[in-house]
Amino acid sequence: MGTEDKAENKVDELKGQGKEALGKATDNDQMEAEGKGDQAKADIKQAGEKVKDAFK
């Protein structure tokens, strides 16, 4: 299930990048901030996966 979680986290990160880019393009500060937040959440989840992998 670790690989599945990592893939899901990557999808979340890419969605966040898209939201951030759309927010910048449309001058929508809220959407840009949401995108950055989504990316940060995905990064934290990825870090958790790496910790789990280290203890396997």
Secondary structure, DSSP 8 states (H G I E B T S, - for coil): -HHHHHHHHHHHHHHHHHHHHHHHHTT-HHHHHHHHHHHHHHHHHHHHHHHHHHT-
